[in-house]
Amino acid sequence: MKRMSGNMTLHKALKAVASTKPRGRYWVFLYSVPNPDFGQYAPVAEPEITWANTFAGLRDHVAAYIEENDLGGGNCPGAII
């Protein structure tokens, strides 16, 4: 698995993927959203793109992203594969 992270919007992520040599068969853009129920008014994790050769590899990375950033159902709206 390979990662790219930083201050990234979906538009920037799509441009980055389009202009980068593929690092795997599939890619996923991960991001968080604030959860005002917990007084969060800004994203709690940096967005990132990761590549993997299998859906299982992507699933493992999504799970790691959620765990590393302590995200809950209100912070993790889903992933775009």
C-alpha positions as CSV (number, residue, x, y, z in Angstrom):
1,M,0.0,0.0,0.0
2,K,1.2,3.5,-0.8
3,R,-0.1,6.7,0.8
4,M,-0.3,10.4,-0.2
5,S,-1.6,12.8,2.3
6,G,-1.9,16.5,3.0
7,N,-4.3,19.3,2.6
8,M,-6.4,17.7,-0.1
9,T,-9.9,18.1,-1.4
10,L,-11.7,15.5,-3.6
11,H,-10.9,17.6,-6.7
12,K,-7.2,17.7,-5.8
13,A,-7.2,14.0,-5.0
14,L,-8.7,13.1,-8.4
15,K,-6.1,15.3,-10.1
16,A,-3.3,13.7,-8.1
17,V,-4.5,10.2,-9.0
18,A,-4.8,11.2,-12.7
19,S,-1.4,12.7,-12.9
20,T,0.5,10.0,-10.9
21,K,1.8,6.7,-12.0
22,P,-0.5,4.0,-10.7
23,R,0.8,2.5,-7.4
24,G,-1.7,-0.3,-7.3
25,R,-4.8,-1.5,-9.1
26,Y,-7.3,0.4,-6.9
27,W,-7.1,3.6,-5.0
28,V,-9.2,5.2,-2.2
29,F,-9.6,8.8,-1.1
30,L,-10.1,8.9,2.7
31,Y,-11.2,11.9,4.7
32,S,-13.0,12.9,7.9
33,V,-15.7,15.4,8.7
34,P,-16.2,17.3,12.0
35,N,-18.8,16.0,14.4
36,P,-20.5,18.9,16.1
37,D,-22.0,16.6,18.8
38,F,-18.4,16.4,20.2
39,G,-17.6,20.1,19.7
40,Q,-15.6,19.4,16.5
41,Y,-15.9,22.1,13.8
42,A,-13.0,21.1,11.6
43,P,-11.9,17.7,10.1
44,V,-10.1,15.6,12.7
45,A,-7.8,13.8,10.3
46,E,-5.8,14.8,7.2
47,P,-7.2,13.5,3.9
48,E,-5.2,10.9,2.1
49,I,-5.1,8.7,-1.0
50,T,-3.9,5.1,-0.8
51,W,-3.4,2.5,-3.5
52,A,-3.5,-1.3,-3.2
53,N,-3.8,-4.3,-5.5
54,T,-6.8,-5.8,-3.8
55,F,-10.0,-4.6,-2.2
56,A,-8.8,-6.4,1.0
57,G,-5.7,-4.2,1.0
58,L,-7.9,-1.1,0.7
59,R,-10.2,-2.4,3.4
60,D,-7.3,-2.9,5.8
61,H,-6.0,0.6,5.1
62,V,-9.5,2.1,5.7
63,A,-9.7,0.3,9.0
64,A,-6.2,1.5,10.0
65,Y,-7.1,5.1,9.0
66,I,-10.2,5.0,11.2
67,E,-8.3,3.5,14.1
68,E,-5.2,5.7,13.9
69,N,-7.4,8.9,13.8
70,D,-9.9,7.7,16.4
71,L,-12.8,8.2,14.0
72,G,-16.4,7.3,14.8
73,G,-19.5,7.1,12.8
74,G,-19.9,10.8,12.9
75,N,-16.4,11.5,11.5
76,C,-16.0,9.0,8.8
77,P,-18.6,9.5,6.0
78,G,-17.2,6.7,3.8
79,A,-14.6,6.1,1.2
80,I,-14.5,6.7,-2.5
81,I,-13.0,3.8,-4.4
